Amino acid sequence: MLGMQVSFNIWDVLINLIFSYIATVGFALTVNIPHRVIHWSGICGCAGWLVTEASGGRMISNTLGAFAVGLVAVVLAKWKKCPVTLFSVPGRVPLVPGAPAYMVVRRLIDGKYIAAQQMMMRVAIVTVSIALGFLLSTLFQEAWNKYIKRLKLREKLKK
């Protein structure tokens, strides 16, 4: 992180990875994801959380985390021959700012409007950055697919 000294404790990272996996799998069970891909959707959520924690800055880290979830979801969808949404929707769960959103409502109820407004901006930044990360991963995937098609076409024309 910029201007901050960050020390990672391996146990904290491991525990958070386990809980991000559990949260993703729990959400996948809730929305009736097929059992043969539930484990892989949990892996997708762990990948997004890991990238988010390894990056610096709130907006950059959530954008990169959502980008990672999008890319991992595309790879897993092609590998398991399933729709991308089976991996990307549950994979977003560890990135969602649930606690700050709860604190916004709590502060609004308590009448602390300035503090609620500041926390609401934090939630908005994280939400927009997650959406931006998914948009970028989709654009990257489409550009990559077009590039591969052009390479195959060139190879075909050379023969």
C-alpha positions in Angstrom: 0.0 0.0 0.0 1.2 3.5 -0.7 3.0 5.1 2.2 2.1 2.3 4.6 4.1 -0.6 5.8 2.3 -3.8 5.3 3.2 -7.0 7.1 1.5 -10.2 6.1 1.1 -12.9 8.6 0.8 -16.2 6.8 -1.9 -17.4 9.3 -4.1 -14.3 8.7 -3.8 -14.8 4.9 -4.6 -18.5 5.2 -7.6 -18.0 7.5 -9.0 -15.2 5.2 -8.5 -17.5 2.2 -10.5 -20.3 4.0 -13.3 -17.9 4.9 -13.4 -16.4 1.4 -13.7 -20.0 0.0 -16.5 -20.8 2.5 -18.4 -17.5 1.7 -18.2 -18.2 -2.0 -19.2 -21.9 -1.7 -22.0 -20.9 0.7 -23.4 -18.3 -1.8 -23.0 -20.9 -4.6 -25.1 -23.3 -2.6 -27.7 -20.6 -2.0 -28.1 -19.8 -5.7 -28.2 -23.5 -6.7 -24.9 -23.8 -8.6 -24.4 -27.4 -9.8 -22.5 -29.5 -7.3 -19.8 -30.5 -9.8 -18.5 -26.9 -10.0 -19.1 -25.6 -6.5 -15.5 -26.3 -5.5 -14.2 -24.4 -8.5 -16.4 -21.4 -7.9 -14.9 -21.3 -4.4 -11.4 -21.3 -6.0 -12.5 -18.4 -8.2 -13.6 -16.4 -5.1 -10.3 -17.2 -3.4 -8.4 -15.9 -6.4 -10.2 -12.6 -6.4 -9.7 -12.1 -2.7 -6.0 -12.9 -2.9 -5.5 -10.4 -5.7 -7.5 -7.8 -3.8 -5.3 -8.3 -0.7 -2.0 -8.3 -2.6 -2.8 -5.0 -4.4 -2.5 -1.5 -3.0 -5.3 1.1 -2.8 -9.0 0.5 -2.4 -10.0 1.2 -6.0 -7.1 -0.5 -7.7 -7.2 -3.6 -5.5 -10.9 -4.2 -6.0 -10.6 -3.5 -9.8 -7.8 -6.0 -10.0 -9.6 -8.5 -7.8 -12.7 -8.4 -10.0 -10.6 -8.6 -13.1 -9.0 -11.7 -11.7 -12.3 -13.3 -10.8 -13.5 -12.6 -14.4 -10.4 -14.1 -16.0 -10.4 -17.2 -13.7 -14.2 -17.6 -14.3 -13.6 -17.6 -18.1 -10.8 -20.2 -17.9 -12.8 -22.4 -15.5 -15.9 -22.1 -17.7 -14.0 -23.2 -20.8 -12.3 -26.0 -18.9 -15.5 -27.3 -17.2 -17.8 -26.5 -20.2 -20.2 -24.4 -18.1 -21.5 -20.9 -18.3 -19.2 -18.2 -17.0 -21.8 -16.9 -14.5 -21.5 -20.1 -12.5 -18.1 -19.0 -11.4 -18.1 -15.2 -11.7 -21.3 -14.5 -9.7 -20.3 -16.5 -6.5 -16.7 -15.4 -7.1 -17.7 -11.8 -6.4 -18.9 -12.5 -2.9 -15.6 -11.9 -1.1 -15.2 -8.6 -2.9 -18.6 -7.2 -1.9 -18.3 -4.4 0.8 -20.9 -5.9 3.1 -19.6 -4.5 6.4 -19.2 -0.9 5.2 -22.7 -1.0 3.7 -24.0 -2.2 7.0 -22.1 0.6 8.8 -23.7 3.1 6.4 -27.2 2.0 7.4 -26.2 1.9 11.1 -24.8 5.4 11.0 -27.9 6.7 9.2 -30.1 5.2 11.9 -28.0 6.7 14.6 -28.2 10.1 13.0 -24.5 10.4 12.1 -25.1 11.7 8.6 -21.5 12.9 7.9 -20.0 9.7 8.9 -22.6 7.8 6.9 -21.8 9.9 3.8 -18.1 9.2 4.1 -18.7 5.5 4.5 -21.2 5.6 1.6 -18.5 7.0 -0.7 -16.3 4.1 0.3 -19.0 1.6 -0.6 -19.6 3.4 -3.9 -15.9 3.4 -4.8 -15.6 -0.3 -4.1 -18.8 -1.1 -6.0 -17.8 0.9 -9.1 -14.3 -0.6 -9.0 -15.8 -4.2 -8.9 -18.0 -3.4 -11.9 -15.0 -1.8 -13.7 -12.9 -4.9 -13.1 -15.6 -7.2 -14.6 -16.0 -4.9 -17.5 -12.2 -4.9 -18.2 -12.0 -8.7 -17.9 -14.9 -9.1 -20.4 -13.2 -6.6 -22.8 -9.9 -8.4 -22.4 -11.5 -11.8 -23.1 -13.2 -10.5 -26.2 -10.0 -8.9 -27.5 -8.0 -12.1 -26.8 -10.6 -14.2 -28.6 -10.5 -11.9 -31.7 -6.7 -12.1 -31.6 -6.7 -15.9 -31.5 -9.2 -16.0 -34.3 -7.0 -13.7 -36.4 -3.9 -15.9 -35.7 -5.8 -19.0 -36.8 -7.1 -17.3 -39.9 -3.5 -16.2 -40.9 -2.3 -19.8 -40.4 -5.1 -21.1 -42.5 -4.4 -18.6 -45.3 -0.7 -19.4 -45.3 -1.4 -23.1 -46.0 
